[in-house]
Amino acid sequence: MNPQAAYDLCCKYHGKRVRITDNRGNVHVGRITNVDNRNVWLMPDRTGYGIGFWGFGAAPGFGYGIALGAITGIVLASIFI
């Protein structure tokens, strides 16, 4: 998936629960909280501790970022989970 297509889908699904697959095969599930020209910010479903998850780090309250260029697939999570 090219970065522009990933950006468009992320904007379309902003605020919704999604399942994102990256180019390393990792699957990320959570709610899209923000999208910029480089990253999509995802608040994970699971509870846990980590920089950026609950208001710490460079993007407080946004969750964690995934580079748009690393995304290979985006689907609404409610379809599969």
C-alpha positions in Angstrom: 0.0 0.0 0.0 1.4 3.4 -0.9 1.7 6.1 1.8 -1.0 8.3 0.1 -3.5 5.4 0.1 -2.7 4.6 3.7 -3.2 8.3 4.6 -6.5 8.4 2.9 -7.8 5.2 4.6 -6.5 6.4 8.0 -8.4 9.7 7.6 -11.5 7.8 6.5 -11.3 5.5 9.6 -10.2 8.3 12.1 -11.8 7.5 15.5 -12.7 4.0 14.5 -11.2 0.7 15.7 -8.9 -0.7 13.0 -6.5 -3.5 12.4 -3.3 -2.4 10.7 -0.6 -4.7 9.3 2.9 -3.3 8.8 5.6 -4.4 6.4 7.3 -6.5 9.2 4.1 -8.6 9.6 3.1 -7.0 12.9 -0.6 -6.6 13.5 -1.7 -3.5 15.4 -5.3 -3.2 16.8 -6.7 -0.1 18.3 -8.5 3.2 17.7 -7.1 5.8 15.3 -6.6 9.0 17.4 -4.6 11.1 14.9 -3.2 11.1 11.4 -0.5 13.4 10.1 1.6 13.3 6.8 4.0 10.7 8.2 2.2 8.7 10.9 -1.0 7.3 12.1 -1.5 7.3 15.8 -3.2 4.3 17.3 -4.5 3.9 20.9 -4.1 0.2 21.6 -7.0 -1.9 22.9 -5.0 -3.7 25.5 -4.0 -2.1 28.7 -0.3 -1.8 29.4 2.5 0.6 30.1 4.8 2.2 27.6 5.9 5.6 26.5 3.2 7.4 24.6 0.3 5.1 25.5 -1.4 7.0 28.3 -0.1 10.5 27.8 3.7 10.3 28.1 6.3 10.9 25.4 6.3 12.9 22.3 2.6 12.6 21.5 0.6 12.7 24.7 -2.7 11.0 24.6 -2.4 9.8 21.0 -1.1 6.3 21.6 1.8 5.2 19.4 2.7 6.1 15.9 3.0 3.8 12.9 4.8 5.2 9.8 2.4 5.5 6.8 5.1 4.0 4.6 5.3 0.9 6.7 1.6 0.1 6.4 0.6 -2.8 4.1 -3.0 -3.1 5.1 -5.8 -1.4 7.0 -9.2 -2.8 7.8 -12.0 -2.0 10.3 -11.3 -4.2 13.3 -14.9 -4.9 14.0 -15.1 -7.1 10.9 -12.5 -9.5 12.2 -12.4 -9.2 15.9 
